[in-house]
C-alpha cells in the first residue's frame, strides 16, 4: 500500500484528523436519510479526487463499518495501485462479462471482482480492464443492481468517479447514488468549471453533499500552535517532560509528632488549658490538610478531558479556516458580479 493512504499509515497526523472531520460532517449532513452510497468526483484531473476517496474510505473503515471502495474511473483507474492489488477483474469486467471465467459468469463474478485490502473492514473493487464504452456500462441496469447488492453486503459504498469536465461518467453515477462529494484544488479549480459541474449534477437529479477544498497551504508553525500531536523535540514534548519530572519529585510531608507529644504532657493540666491545646491541634491539622490539598491542586496533570478539549478546539479551528476561506471566495464572486 502506498504512503498516500495517510489515514492508515499515520492516523495521528493533522491530515488524518481532517479526514475524520470530513467523515463526521458527511455522517451528520442529513438527518432524514442515511448516506450509504457516496460518489467522489472533481472538475478536472489532478485535484486529488482519488486521494480523498481512498483516505475517506479508510476513516469510515476505522469506525468498524464494512466499507467497499469502487473505482468507477474505467478509463484511468488508480485505486488498485494505491492499495497494491490486482487491477483485473474489476468493475468493467463485471458489467461487461468480459475477462471472466465460466464459474465467475455463473454467479460468483462479484466475489471475484472485490479485493480485501490491508486496512481492516475495507474492500476494493478496482476499475478492471479498459472498456470501449464505459459510459454505456454505467447506464446499464446491471450497474444499478450492483449497487443494490453492495448496499446489502456493506455499510457504506464509496465510488471514485471520473472528473466531470472531461467525461459524463460521474454525472451519470450521481443519479443513482445517495449523494455526491466534489473535490476542488486551491487556486487550481476555476469557479466557472465548479458551477458547471454543480449545475450538471443537479440537472440530472443528483444530490451534492458538499465541496472539499484540497491543497490548502497551511504552514507547519500554524499546525504547531493549533494541534496537540507533536513530534520529538517540540514544545509539547518539553512541557510533558517537565510535568513528568514534577510528578517524580516527592511532595513535602508535615509531621505532627511534636504537637501530639506536647498535648499529652499538658493533658493533666486544668480543663481550660486542655481546651486551648485541643483547639490549637485542630487548627494545625486543618492547616496541614489544606496545605496538602493545595500541593495536589498545584501539581500539573494532563487529563483525558483536557486532551479532548484540545482536540475539539483544533477541529473548530480547522472548520473556522474553511468557513473563512469560503466566505472570502463568495465575497470575491459577488464583487465580480457587481463589476459585470
GIFENMO-V348519 format. One record per residue. N is the residue number from 1. PHI is phi in whole degrees, -180 to 180 (999 if undefined). PSI is psi in degrees with one decimal (* if undefined). D_CENTER is the distance of its C-alpha to the mean C-alpha in Angstrom with 2 decimals. Layout:
N | PHI | PSI | D_CENTER
N | PHI | PSI | D_CENTER
This chain:
1 | 999 | 138.8 | 19.02
2 | -75 | 161.0 | 18.43
3 | -69 | -16.7 | 16.70
4 | -70 | -12.1 | 14.57
5 | -83 | 73.7 | 12.21
6 | -69 | -35.0 | 10.54
7 | -61 | -25.2 | 7.58
8 | -97 | -41.8 | 10.76
9 | -74 | -35.4 | 13.30
10 | -138 | 75.1 | 11.85
11 | -67 | -16.1 | 8.99
12 | -96 | 4.9 | 10.24
13 | -76 | 158.4 | 10.29
14 | -60 | -34.7 | 9.40
15 | -66 | -41.5 | 7.97
16 | -61 | -36.8 | 5.46
17 | -67 | -35.3 | 4.71
18 | -65 | -39.7 | 4.99
19 | -66 | -35.5 | 2.92
20 | -67 | -35.3 | 1.14
21 | -65 | -42.4 | 4.50
22 | -63 | -42.2 | 5.54
23 | -60 | -43.4 | 5.33
24 | -64 | -41.6 | 7.15
25 | -63 | -39.2 | 9.36
26 | -67 | -39.9 | 10.35
27 | -64 | -35.8 | 11.23
28 | -109 | 13.7 | 13.35
29 | -70 | -31.5 | 14.70
30 | -126 | 135.0 | 17.77
31 | -99 | -23.4 | 19.65
32 | -82 | -33.1 | 22.60
33 | -136 | 138.0 | 21.15
34 | -81 | 131.5 | 18.29
35 | -81 | 116.2 | 16.49
36 | -113 | -26.4 | 17.28
37 | -123 | 122.4 | 17.83
38 | -126 | 125.9 | 15.65
39 | -99 | 132.2 | 17.18
40 | -112 | 120.5 | 15.56
41 | -137 | -180.0 | 18.38
42 | -150 | 179.0 | 19.61
43 | -83 | -50.2 | 22.98
44 | -134 | 164.5 | 24.13
45 | -66 | 154.9 | 23.29
46 | 89 | 7.2 | 21.57
47 | -94 | -2.0 | 18.85
48 | 95 | 23.1 | 15.98
49 | -61 | -51.3 | 15.73
50 | -67 | -35.1 | 15.74
51 | -66 | -43.9 | 13.25
52 | -63 | -44.2 | 10.64
53 | -64 | -43.4 | 11.79
54 | -67 | -45.3 | 11.77
55 | -71 | -33.0 | 8.32
56 | -67 | -39.3 | 7.01
57 | -63 | -37.7 | 9.74
58 | -65 | -43.9 | 8.86
59 | -65 | -35.8 | 5.62
60 | -67 | -39.1 | 8.17
61 | -67 | -30.1 | 10.81
62 | -69 | -17.6 | 9.50
63 | -84 | -0.3 | 10.20
64 | 96 | 2.0 | 13.69
65 | -81 | 146.9 | 14.00
66 | -81 | 117.0 | 16.29
67 | -120 | 139.2 | 14.78
68 | -123 | 130.5 | 17.03
69 | -104 | 115.9 | 16.29
70 | -103 | 121.5 | 19.51
71 | -88 | 99.7 | 20.64
72 | -93 | 6.9 | 22.90
73 | -87 | 81.5 | 23.91
74 | -76 | -5.8 | 27.22
75 | -88 | -38.4 | 28.74
76 | -150 | 63.6 | 26.42
77 | -72 | 141.9 | 23.71
78 | -120 | -16.9 | 21.44
79 | -64 | -33.3 | 19.15
80 | -64 | -33.3 | 21.96
81 | -74 | -35.2 | 22.18
82 | -65 | -42.2 | 18.50
83 | -98 | 3.8 | 18.66
84 | 56 | 56.4 | 22.35
85 | -124 | 174.5 | 23.96
86 | -72 | 137.2 | 27.17
87 | -76 | -23.9 | 27.16
88 | -131 | 153.3 | 29.78
89 | -73 | 156.4 | 30.37
90 | -145 | -149.1 | 27.54
91 | -61 | -47.5 | 27.06
92 | -64 | -37.5 | 30.20
93 | -67 | -37.5 | 32.28
94 | -67 | -42.9 | 31.37
95 | -74 | -34.0 | 32.19
96 | -98 | -13.4 | 35.35
97 | 63 | 21.9 | 36.54
98 | -101 | 132.7 | 37.40
99 | 88 | 11.3 | 36.96
100 | -106 | 149.8 | 36.72
101 | -78 | 170.0 | 39.29
102 | -62 | -36.9 | 41.62
103 | -64 | -41.5 | 39.76
104 | -67 | -39.7 | 36.44
105 | -67 | -24.1 | 38.21
106 | -73 | -9.5 | 39.72
107 | 145 | -7.0 | 36.50
108 | -107 | 17.8 | 34.07
109 | -66 | -34.3 | 32.75
110 | -68 | -33.6 | 29.25
111 | -68 | -39.2 | 28.88
112 | -72 | -22.8 | 30.05
113 | -89 | -5.3 | 27.64
114 | -109 | 133.0 | 24.43
115 | -111 | 150.2 | 23.29
116 | -92 | 132.9 | 21.48
117 | -99 | 177.2 | 18.96
118 | -71 | -21.1 | 18.39
119 | -81 | 126.2 | 15.03
120 | -60 | 139.1 | 16.09
121 | 72 | 5.2 | 16.02
122 | -113 | 128.1 | 15.23
123 | -122 | 155.6 | 18.30
124 | -130 | 134.6 | 19.32
125 | -114 | 101.5 | 22.11
126 | -68 | 171.9 | 23.20
127 | -69 | -29.9 | 25.17
128 | 85 | -162.5 | 28.44
129 | -67 | 150.2 | 31.72
130 | -77 | 115.2 | 32.17
131 | -89 | 162.4 | 34.19
132 | -78 | -17.9 | 36.73
133 | -136 | 63.2 | 35.47
134 | -63 | -37.0 | 31.66
135 | -64 | -40.5 | 31.75
136 | -67 | -35.1 | 34.44
137 | -66 | -37.1 | 32.56
138 | -72 | -24.7 | 29.55
139 | -83 | -17.9 | 32.04
140 | -63 | 152.4 | 33.80
141 | -61 | -23.6 | 33.80
142 | -67 | -30.0 | 32.53
143 | -67 | -40.1 | 29.10
144 | -66 | -42.1 | 28.92
145 | -64 | -36.5 | 30.13
146 | -61 | -45.0 | 27.55
147 | -62 | -38.2 | 24.68
148 | -65 | -40.7 | 26.49
149 | -65 | -42.9 | 26.84
150 | -67 | -36.3 | 23.18
151 | -66 | -31.6 | 22.24
152 | -76 | -30.9 | 24.70
153 | -91 | -25.7 | 23.46
154 | -126 | 157.1 | 19.64
155 | -75 | -37.2 | 17.27
156 | -146 | 140.8 | 15.41
157 | -116 | 117.4 | 16.71
158 | -108 | 125.1 | 14.81
159 | -111 | 124.5 | 17.56
160 | -91 | 102.3 | 17.59
161 | -90 | -172.8 | 20.57
162 | -91 | 162.1 | 23.02
163 | -64 | 134.0 | 23.28
164 | -74 | -24.6 | 25.14
165 | -76 | -22.3 | 27.67
166 | -91 | -50.0 | 29.15
167 | -135 | 166.1 | 29.46
168 | -96 | 9.2 | 29.18
169 | -58 | -47.2 | 27.27
170 | -68 | -35.3 | 23.97
171 | -65 | -38.5 | 26.05
172 | -63 | -44.8 | 27.83
173 | -67 | -30.4 | 24.70
174 | -62 | -21.2 | 23.34
175 | -73 | -31.0 | 26.37
176 | -108 | 3.6 | 25.55
177 | -106 | 165.8 | 21.78
178 | -70 | -38.7 | 20.29
179 | -161 | 163.1 | 18.36
180 | -127 | 138.3 | 17.64
181 | -114 | 124.0 | 14.96
182 | -101 | 127.2 | 16.78
183 | -101 | 128.8 | 15.58
184 | -123 | 165.7 | 17.80
185 | -119 | 137.0 | 18.56
186 | -61 | 124.5 | 19.70
187 | 61 | 21.1 | 23.54
188 | -122 | -48.8 | 23.74
189 | -73 | 132.0 | 23.26
190 | -88 | 144.3 | 26.39
191 | -62 | -40.2 | 26.48
192 | -63 | -40.1 | 29.19
193 | -66 | -42.4 | 27.28
194 | -65 | -41.4 | 24.22
195 | -63 | -39.1 | 26.70
196 | -66 | -41.7 | 28.47
197 | -63 | -46.4 | 25.39
198 | -61 | -42.7 | 24.47
199 | -66 | -41.1 | 28.18
200 | -64 | -41.0 | 28.57
201 | -67 | -42.1 | 25.71
202 | -69 | -32.5 | 27.08
203 | -66 | -31.4 | 30.63
204 | -91 | 2.1 | 30.02
205 | 94 | 15.3 | 28.39
206 | -82 | 150.7 | 24.70
207 | -105 | 140.5 | 22.04
208 | -111 | 122.8 | 19.36
209 | -72 | -44.4 | 16.01
210 | 172 | -174.8 | 15.47
211 | -123 | 130.1 | 15.51
212 | -99 | 125.8 | 12.93
213 | -94 | 109.8 | 14.71
214 | -98 | 162.9 | 14.16
215 | 61 | 39.1 | 16.10
216 | -74 | 128.9 | 16.28
217 | -77 | 113.6 | 18.60
218 | -130 | 125.2 | 17.47
219 | -76 | 159.4 | 19.84
220 | -66 | -31.7 | 19.34
221 | -65 | -37.8 | 21.46
222 | -65 | -41.3 | 19.23
223 | -65 | -36.9 | 16.25
224 | -65 | -33.2 | 18.86
225 | -74 | -35.3 | 19.88
226 | -97 | -31.3 | 16.59
227 | -100 | 147.5 | 14.42
228 | -101 | -8.5 | 15.67
229 | -91 | 110.4 | 14.90
230 | -118 | 159.5 | 17.95
231 | -86 | -176.2 | 19.95
232 | -69 | 143.1 | 23.56
233 | 85 | 3.9 | 26.13
234 | -87 | 174.3 | 23.95
235 | -65 | -37.4 | 25.00
236 | -64 | -42.8 | 22.69
237 | -64 | -39.6 | 24.25
238 | -63 | -44.6 | 27.68
239 | -63 | -40.2 | 27.21
240 | -63 | -42.3 | 26.00
241 | -63 | -38.2 | 29.11
242 | -62 | -43.2 | 31.32
243 | -63 | -41.0 | 30.14
244 | -65 | -38.3 | 30.80
245 | -68 | -37.7 | 34.28
246 | -64 | -39.2 | 35.09
247 | -63 | -37.7 | 34.22
248 | -71 | -28.2 | 36.53
249 | -68 | 134.4 | 39.44
250 | -70 | 137.1 | 41.83
251 | -80 | 139.5 | 42.21
252 | -66 | 136.0 | 45.86
253 | -109 | 137.6 | 47.78
254 | -104 | 119.3 | 50.73
255 | -94 | 153.3 | 53.58
256 | -128 | 31.7 | 56.24
257 | -66 | -45.5 | 58.90
258 | -62 | -40.1 | 61.46
259 | -65 | -39.6 | 60.97
260 | -65 | -39.2 | 61.58
261 | -64 | -42.4 | 64.69
262 | -65 | -37.5 | 66.10
263 | -70 | -32.3 | 65.60
264 | -71 | -35.1 | 67.43
265 | -67 | -38.5 | 70.39
266 | -86 | 8.5 | 70.64
267 | -69 | -29.0 | 70.46
268 | -82 | -6.7 | 74.29
269 | -74 | 172.0 | 74.66
270 | -57 | 164.8 | 75.34
271 | -63 | -34.2 | 72.73
272 | -64 | -42.8 | 71.87
273 | -65 | -40.6 | 70.91
274 | -62 | -40.8 | 68.84
275 | -63 | -41.4 | 67.01
276 | -63 | -44.3 | 66.31
277 | -64 | -43.1 | 65.04
278 | -66 | -38.3 | 62.77
279 | -66 | -38.0 | 61.30
280 | -64 | -42.4 | 60.67
281 | -60 | -43.1 | 58.94
282 | -63 | -43.8 | 56.66
283 | -64 | -41.6 | 55.75
284 | -67 | -38.6 | 55.12
285 | -64 | -40.3 | 52.94
286 | -62 | -42.2 | 50.92
287 | -64 | -40.5 | 50.52
288 | -67 | -40.9 | 49.38
289 | -66 | -38.9 | 46.82
290 | -65 | -40.4 | 45.53
291 | -64 | -37.0 | 45.31
292 | -66 | -40.6 | 43.32
293 | -63 | -39.6 | 40.87
294 | -65 | -41.3 | 40.55
295 | -63 | -36.4 | 39.85
296 | -67 | -39.7 | 37.09
297 | -67 | -40.1 | 35.58
298 | -70 | -20.8 | 35.90
299 | -70 | 116.2 | 34.15
300 | -70 | 143.4 | 30.63
301 | -156 | 132.8 | 27.81
302 | -94 | 112.5 | 23.99
303 | -95 | 174.1 | 23.02
304 | -66 | -37.9 | 19.87
305 | -63 | -40.2 | 20.12
306 | -65 | -41.3 | 20.33
307 | -63 | -42.2 | 17.23
308 | -65 | -36.8 | 15.28
309 | -65 | -42.3 | 17.07
310 | -63 | -42.7 | 16.18
311 | -63 | -41.8 | 12.43
312 | -64 | -42.2 | 12.99
313 | -61 | -40.6 | 15.24
314 | -66 | -40.8 | 12.89
315 | -65 | -41.6 | 10.29
316 | -62 | -39.0 | 13.52
317 | -64 | -41.2 | 14.77
318 | -64 | -46.1 | 12.05
319 | -64 | -35.4 | 12.63
320 | -65 | -42.3 | 16.28
321 | -62 | -41.9 | 16.38
322 | -65 | -42.4 | 15.05
323 | -65 | -41.1 | 17.66
324 | -62 | -41.9 | 20.33
325 | -63 | -45.3 | 19.85
326 | -66 | -36.3 | 20.19
327 | -65 | -41.3 | 23.17
328 | -63 | -43.0 | 24.84
329 | -64 | -40.6 | 24.49
330 | -66 | -39.1 | 26.01
331 | -64 | -42.7 | 28.74
332 | -62 | -41.2 | 29.63
333 | -63 | -43.6 | 29.80
334 | -64 | -39.2 | 32.10
335 | -63 | -40.8 | 34.32
336 | -64 | -39.4 | 34.65
337 | -67 | -38.9 | 35.74
338 | -65 | -40.1 | 38.23
339 | -65 | -38.6 | 39.72
340 | -64 | * | 40.16
